[in-house]
Structure formats: structure tokens, C-alpha cells
Amino acid sequence: MTGPLITPLVSSPVWQLLRHHLSAPSDRALVFLADTEDDDGMLPPRSGDIWGYPRPTRRAVREGAFHSIVWVSLAEQRISVDVPRRPPKSPARYGVSWRISNPVVAARSQITEEQAQQLVASHINEHASLPGVPDPLRKAPPYFATTEAVPPGQPHPIHGSGLTYWFLDPPAALLPTPGSGSAPALPAGFGEAHREAYRFYREVVAGGPVGLAALWLLHQPDQAREVLDWTVAHRTLLSDPDSWEHTLAATLQSLTPEDRSFVGVNLARVLSDVGVPQGDEVLRRIGTDNGPGDANNLYEDFR
């Protein structure tokens, strides 16, 4: 459990100036706030000064040039953030590290740890985006959250807050399953948006001409006439030769006239037995066309 991000200085400011000169803390900065931002000062941590704020003098401290003097923690903090994903997938939980990157800005806002966590979570959710209209095969889709744009560990400052966060390693749910063998290994730089696009287009291609025609219409709705003309001209490609209708038609086509009559009689009897009126009608028509008893005889001959 970490302490507060910002705590008031309780010892003498002049004494603290001397003490800081001898041994600066490693993870805290001492911030001196003036009435105007341009007059703010800071004593940086031992790691070095990357901000460039002026160091207050003992004279300015004695004369009360600063209305507030506070310690600001620069320690790394960690939280988990749920990032929304394309429905019906549940949100993915990311590990996120953050810390105060500008002590003076953070001190002026008197930010608390709870407020900082909310800012980080809000910034991640506001910048998350689902794959959109652009074709990922021609142009990379919008990155899904910031981890898709850059690798884990790269800092993301939140403007005006004095905070910076970075993602830890992405959760296993967003990484290719090792050794699954169901699909080729994707490049390490692929984010979730790229993986979604890859899976989508792979399924479309696997679906054959039907899926490709649907994709064409989806991306180019203004070309509906061209899509229709193409489907009519290539209807044999769009039909499913393995469907039961095609299998039945091919089987009937290969039968002799006598075999077809046998099949027709049996089908009519089945329809009649299950109460379909058309079955009786077919049997009567067969009996009329072939003479009384021929239908029954034909049925008996094939038993």
C-alpha cells in the first residue's frame, strides 16, 4: 500500500533546502507553489532534473514567496484496466503502470491516487477504438486501445494532468494461442484490431465466392448492380454442390424411368401416410396415367 501522492512539508523549508542539498530522495520531489505558475520552484529527486523548474532560494523561502510546499511521490503505481472489445467478447483486462511525470502540474491540481487511477482508466477507454470502415488489407485498421499502436512499456502522457502511464504485457487472451496449429502465427506487432481483421478475412476467403460476393457488396454498396450481374453470371460458383438438394437432383437424374417411377410412388405413399393431401393426389394421377392397379403393381414389383 503506497502513501499519498501529495503531502505537505511539515519541517522547516530552509532546513529542508539544506538537507536536500546533502541527500535528495530518490522517488520524491519537493514542489514550491507560488501565486503564479511562472514562479513555481522544485527540488528534483536524486535521479535528476528533467523538468527545468527553478530551485527556490533560501531568501525566497524566508520571505514567503511560496504559498504551498509539498512532497510529490514519483513512485510507480500499478492498476488493472478493463478495455472494451468487439461484442460479444468480454472486456480484456490489462495491467497498467502509471506515475506522476510532472510534479509541479500534479501539485497544482492536488491530485489524489483515486483521481489519478480514474484519469488513466478514462484516457484508455476514450482512446480505444474498434476496427472501422477502412479495409485492413489496404490500410491498417484503427488501433484498438493504445497497446495496438505501440508495444507495452511505451509511456503515454495525459495532457494537463502531470500523469504518464504505460501498458504491461498484454493479457494472454489477446495473444495467439501457442501450438494450436489452427492458423499461421501472426506477426508480433499485430494488435487485436489486426487479429480481428485477419480472422474475419480468413473466414471470408474460406467461404469461397459466396463470402467474397457478400464482402464486395458490404464494402461497395453503390455497386449493388455489378454484384447482382456477377452473381447471375457466376451462379454455378455460388451454388453449393454438396447440399442435399443437389445430391438428390443428381441422384434422380441418374435413375432410369422405372427407378424414378418407383421413387415417385414411394414418396407419394410417404406423403399420403403423413397426412399430406398432395400425396393422395399424386397416387391417383399415377393410377390414372398407368391404368388401374399399375401404381400398386409397380410398387409391389420393386419391393
Secondary structure, 3 states (H helix, E strand, C coil): CCCCCEEECCCCHHHHHHHHHHCCCCCEEEEEECCCHHHCEEECCCCCCCCCCCCCCHHHHHCCCCCEEEEEECCCEEEEEEECCCCCCCCEEEEEEEEECCHHHHHHHCCCHHHHHHHHHHHHHHCCCCCCCCCCCCCCCCCCCHHHCCCCCCCEEECCCCEEEEECCCCHHHCCCCCCCCCCCCCCCCCHHHHHHHHHHHHHHHCCHHHHHHHHHHHCHHHHHHHHHHHHHCHHHHCCCCCHHHHHHHHHHCCCHHHHHHHHHHHHHHHHHCCCHHHHHHHHHHHHHHCCCHHHHHHHHCC
